[in-house]
Each structure stands twice: as structure tokens, then as C-alpha cells.
Amino acid sequence: MIGLVLAAGAGRRLRPYTDTLPKALVPVGPEQDGEATTILDLTLGNFAEIGLTEVAIIVGYRKEAVYERKEALEQKYGLKLTLIDNDKAEEWNNAYSLWCGRDSLQHTVILANGDTVHPVSVEKTLLAARGDGRKIILALDTVKQLADEEMKVIVDPVKGVQKITKLMDPATATGEYIGVTLIEGEAAADLADALKTTFERDPDLYYEDGYQELVNRGFKIDVAPIGDVSWVEIDNHDDLAKGREIACRY
């Protein structure tokens, strides 16, 4: 098993930080050894804590900043990092970005969005949910009050995920997908094909639309509720302030 991070996004709503950095390298925590703790630091720390030794990172916008920090991050977290270039990071959405990492999926991965601040309990919850034929398991927040922006999920207790999209009535949703998934290697080919279908249909679609494509094909996607956990997807400066407050607790 390896870690996989989507870190190709520009995060324009976080300017001026993202004038020179990808969103995943925006500072969210205190300085350590002269370097501020970033979203990527927190994710890599989680991966190291659960015993992973290899992580693939999809890079694109301002990728040179990640390349520059690669060796230091490897030493800090005891991880071997492989950087995968997304050549359309500023043109297409992240269905294509995840497809760029399709070879990594064959190893079984824990996928984390590069803009999600969350505790390691999320990864531990996903690992505990493995087995019984589950091939893809989404980390699901069933506690948070939902609104329009969240990536909402409807789950059938037997059939698993039925719908995943931002475009639904929050009152109908089971919970919110927080941007962390366990993907078993045996699901790699099916997921890669669904992602390809998705971005070829519309390059502006999300990888979660690829999950929906899988569901539409009859593929079962499971969920693991994360409980009452503090986390945030950082899209704007208000989110960043909340992320910094949460990161201080870890």
C-alpha cells in the first residue's frame, strides 16, 4: 500500500499564497526547523504514522515548488516520494489528475486531496474498514451540517454509494465525502477506465464524477463514517483560518 496525493491544483481563491505555491504547500501550521507546516506536511505525516513508506504526488500548478522540497520531505517523514506530472493541471479538473496517477492505483492506495486538513484517525478508520470484498471505501462525514458546496453522498445500507455530487439537496444526503479514499489494487483498472470516460466527456469534471460513473456501471463503492472529527477542505481564506485552528490540535 502507498499514499497518493492530488496536489496539482492552483487554488486561486487562496492568493497571494498561491501566486507562487500550489495549494498543497500553503502554510497551515507552526514552523518546524524554519519551515512552516503545510497541508502536504500534514498529509505525509498521517501516511507515515500509519506505516506507509511510499507516496506518489500528482503535481501540476507551480510544481517546481514541490520538486524543490521533495528531498527534505522524504527525510522529514521517512518516505520515498514519486512526483507525477499533470500536464493539464491549469486547464482540466481533477478527474484527469487522478487518472494521471492510474499506475499508482495498482499498489492499493490511500488517496488524499491536497487541500484537506484532517487527523490521522481518518486513515485509521479507512484501514479498519477493509475486507469483505470492499474495493473502494470513501471517508464520509455524517455529522456535519451540509450546504451547497459540499461533495455530498447518498448511501444505501446494502448497495453502497448511490450518488456523489455537489449538486443535490443537502437534506437528502447521507453525508459529505471529505476527500480521502482507500482504493484496493483490484479496483485500479475499473477506476482508471471510469475516470477516462469522465474527463473525455467533460474535462471540467471531478474525480468524484468518475466514482459516479463506476456506480452507474454497477460497481459497489463503500463508505466509512469518520465520526465527530474536526477537518476542513481549504478553498478560501476563511477555510484557511479554520485549517490553521484545526492543525494546532494535531
C-alpha positions as CSV (number, residue, x, y, z in Angstrom):
1,M,0.0,0.0,0.0
2,I,1.1,3.5,-0.8
3,G,-0.2,7.0,-0.3
4,L,-1.4,9.2,-3.2
5,V,-1.9,12.9,-3.0
6,L,-3.6,15.2,-5.5
7,A,-1.6,18.3,-5.4
8,A,-1.8,19.8,-8.9
9,G,-4.4,22.5,-8.2
10,A,-3.9,26.2,-8.4
11,G,-6.2,27.3,-5.5
12,R,-6.7,30.8,-6.9
13,R,-9.0,31.8,-4.1
14,L,-6.0,31.5,-1.8
15,R,-4.0,34.2,-3.4
16,P,-1.5,35.7,-2.7
17,Y,-0.2,32.4,-1.2
18,T,-0.9,30.6,-4.4
19,D,0.8,33.2,-6.7
20,T,3.9,31.2,-6.1
21,L,2.8,27.9,-4.5
22,P,0.4,25.1,-5.2
23,K,-2.5,24.9,-2.8
24,A,-0.9,21.9,-1.0
25,L,2.0,23.9,0.1
26,V,0.1,26.8,1.7
27,P,1.1,27.1,5.3
28,V,-1.4,25.9,7.9
29,G,0.7,25.1,10.9
30,P,3.6,26.4,13.0
31,E,7.2,26.5,11.8
32,Q,9.4,23.4,12.3
33,D,13.1,23.7,11.5
34,G,12.5,27.1,9.9
35,E,9.7,25.8,7.6
36,A,6.0,26.4,8.1
37,T,3.8,23.3,8.2
38,T,1.8,22.9,5.0
39,I,-1.3,20.9,4.1
40,L,1.1,18.4,2.3
41,D,3.1,18.1,5.5
42,L,0.1,17.1,7.5
43,T,-1.0,14.5,4.9
44,L,2.5,13.0,4.7
45,G,2.7,12.9,8.5
46,N,-0.5,10.9,8.6
47,F,0.7,8.5,6.0
48,A,4.0,7.9,7.9
49,E,2.1,7.4,11.1
50,I,0.1,4.5,9.7
51,G,3.2,2.9,8.4
52,L,3.3,3.8,4.7
53,T,6.8,4.1,3.2
54,E,6.0,5.3,-0.3
55,V,3.8,8.2,-1.6
56,A,3.0,9.4,-5.1
57,I,2.1,13.0,-5.5
58,I,0.3,14.4,-8.6
59,V,1.8,17.8,-9.3
60,G,1.0,20.5,-11.8
61,Y,0.5,24.1,-11.0
62,R,3.8,25.6,-9.5
63,K,5.1,22.0,-9.4
64,E,8.7,23.3,-9.1
65,A,7.9,24.2,-5.5
66,V,7.1,20.6,-4.7
67,Y,10.2,19.3,-6.6
68,E,12.4,21.7,-4.6
69,R,11.1,20.3,-1.3
70,K,11.0,16.7,-2.3
71,E,14.2,15.6,-0.7
72,A,13.6,17.5,2.5
73,L,10.1,16.0,2.8
74,E,11.5,12.5,2.2
75,Q,13.9,12.9,5.0
76,K,11.4,14.5,7.4
77,Y,8.8,11.8,7.1
78,G,10.9,8.8,6.1
79,L,9.0,8.4,2.9
80,K,10.0,7.7,-0.7
81,L,8.2,10.3,-2.8
82,T,7.4,9.9,-6.5
83,L,6.2,13.0,-8.3
84,I,3.8,12.6,-11.2
85,D,3.3,15.5,-13.6
86,N,-0.2,16.5,-14.6
87,D,0.3,18.4,-17.9
88,K,-3.2,19.9,-17.9
89,A,-3.4,21.0,-14.3
90,E,-4.4,24.6,-15.2
91,E,-6.8,23.6,-17.9
92,W,-8.7,20.5,-16.7
93,N,-10.3,19.4,-13.5
94,N,-9.1,16.6,-11.2
95,A,-10.8,13.6,-12.9
96,Y,-7.8,13.8,-15.3
97,S,-5.4,14.5,-12.4
98,L,-6.3,11.2,-10.7
99,W,-6.1,9.4,-14.0
100,C,-2.5,10.6,-14.3
101,G,-1.8,8.5,-11.2
102,R,-3.5,5.4,-12.5
103,D,-0.3,3.3,-12.4
104,S,0.0,4.0,-8.7
105,L,-3.6,2.7,-8.1
106,Q,-2.4,-0.8,-8.8
107,H,-0.5,-0.9,-5.5
108,T,-3.6,-0.2,-3.3
109,V,-3.6,3.4,-2.2
110,I,-4.9,5.8,0.3
111,L,-5.8,8.8,-1.7
112,A,-5.9,12.3,-0.1
113,N,-6.9,15.5,-1.7
114,G,-4.1,18.1,-1.4
115,D,-6.4,20.6,0.2
116,T,-7.9,18.6,3.1
117,V,-6.7,19.1,6.6
118,H,-7.7,16.1,8.7
119,P,-6.4,13.9,11.5
120,V,-4.8,10.5,11.1
121,S,-7.9,8.9,12.6
122,V,-9.4,9.2,9.1
123,E,-6.8,7.0,7.6
124,K,-7.1,4.6,10.5
125,T,-10.8,4.4,10.0
126,L,-10.4,3.5,6.4
127,L,-7.9,0.8,7.2
128,A,-10.2,-0.7,9.8
129,A,-13.0,-0.8,7.2
130,R,-11.0,-3.0,4.7
131,G,-12.1,-6.5,3.9
132,D,-15.4,-8.3,3.0
133,G,-14.7,-7.6,-0.7
134,R,-14.7,-3.8,-0.4
135,K,-12.7,-2.3,-3.2
136,I,-13.2,1.4,-2.8
137,I,-14.0,3.0,0.6
138,L,-14.8,6.7,0.9
139,A,-14.2,8.6,4.2
140,L,-17.6,10.1,5.0
141,D,-18.6,12.8,7.4
142,T,-22.1,12.0,8.6
143,V,-22.1,14.6,11.4
144,K,-21.5,17.9,9.7
145,Q,-24.4,20.2,8.7
146,L,-24.3,20.3,4.9
147,A,-24.8,23.1,2.4
148,D,-24.4,23.7,-1.3
149,E,-20.6,23.5,-1.7
150,E,-20.0,20.1,-0.1
151,M,-19.4,16.9,-2.1
152,K,-22.5,15.1,-0.9
153,V,-23.1,11.4,-0.9
154,I,-26.3,9.2,-0.8
155,V,-25.6,5.8,0.6
156,D,-27.8,2.7,0.5
157,P,-27.0,0.4,3.5
158,V,-26.7,-2.6,1.3
159,K,-25.8,-1.3,-2.2
160,G,-23.3,1.3,-1.0
161,V,-22.9,4.7,-2.7
162,Q,-25.8,5.6,-4.9
163,K,-25.0,9.2,-5.7
164,I,-22.0,11.5,-5.2
165,T,-22.2,15.2,-6.3
166,K,-22.3,18.7,-5.0
167,L,-25.5,19.2,-6.9
168,M,-28.1,17.7,-4.6
169,D,-30.4,18.8,-1.9
170,P,-28.3,18.6,1.3
171,A,-31.3,17.2,3.2
172,T,-31.2,14.1,1.0
173,A,-27.5,13.3,1.6
174,T,-26.1,10.7,3.9
175,G,-23.0,12.7,4.5
176,E,-20.1,14.5,2.9
177,Y,-17.1,12.9,1.2
178,I,-14.1,14.5,2.8
179,G,-11.5,13.8,0.1
180,V,-9.8,10.7,1.4
181,T,-10.4,7.2,-0.1
182,L,-8.9,3.8,0.2
183,I,-8.7,2.2,-3.2
184,E,-7.7,-1.5,-3.5
185,G,-5.4,-2.5,-6.3
186,E,-8.0,-4.7,-7.8
187,A,-10.2,-1.7,-8.5
188,A,-7.4,0.2,-10.4
189,A,-8.4,-0.8,-13.9
190,D,-12.1,-0.2,-13.5
191,L,-11.5,3.2,-11.8
192,A,-8.9,4.3,-14.5
193,D,-11.4,3.4,-17.2
194,A,-14.2,5.3,-15.5
195,L,-12.0,8.4,-15.0
196,K,-11.0,8.3,-18.7
197,T,-14.7,8.2,-19.7
198,T,-15.4,11.0,-17.3
199,F,-12.8,13.5,-18.5
200,E,-13.3,12.6,-22.1
201,R,-16.9,13.5,-21.7
202,D,-16.1,16.8,-20.0
203,P,-12.6,17.8,-18.8
204,D,-14.1,20.1,-16.1
205,L,-15.5,17.1,-14.2
206,Y,-14.2,15.9,-10.8
207,Y,-12.8,12.5,-10.0
208,E,-15.9,12.0,-7.8
209,D,-17.8,12.1,-11.1
210,G,-15.6,9.1,-12.0
211,Y,-16.8,7.4,-8.9
212,Q,-20.4,8.1,-10.0
213,E,-19.5,6.6,-13.4
214,L,-18.4,3.4,-11.6
215,V,-21.6,3.3,-9.6
216,N,-23.6,3.7,-12.7
217,R,-21.8,0.7,-14.2
218,G,-22.8,-1.4,-11.2
219,F,-19.5,-1.2,-9.2
220,K,-20.1,-1.1,-5.5
221,I,-18.4,1.8,-3.6
222,D,-18.5,1.6,0.2
223,V,-18.1,4.3,2.8
224,A,-16.6,4.5,6.3
225,P,-18.1,7.2,8.6
226,I,-15.3,9.1,10.3
227,G,-17.3,10.1,13.4
228,D,-17.2,13.6,15.0
229,V,-13.9,14.7,13.6
230,S,-12.5,18.2,13.0
231,W,-11.4,18.6,9.4
232,V,-11.7,21.2,6.6
233,E,-11.3,21.4,2.8
234,I,-9.3,24.6,2.2
235,D,-10.7,26.5,-0.7
236,N,-10.5,30.1,0.5
237,H,-9.1,32.3,3.3
238,D,-11.9,31.5,5.7
239,D,-11.2,27.8,5.3
240,L,-7.5,28.5,5.7
241,A,-8.2,30.2,9.1
242,K,-10.2,27.2,10.2
243,G,-7.5,24.8,8.9
244,R,-4.9,26.6,11.0
245,E,-7.0,26.4,14.1
246,I,-7.6,22.6,13.5
247,A,-4.0,21.9,12.6
248,C,-2.8,23.2,16.0
249,R,-4.7,20.3,17.7
250,Y,-2.8,17.6,15.9
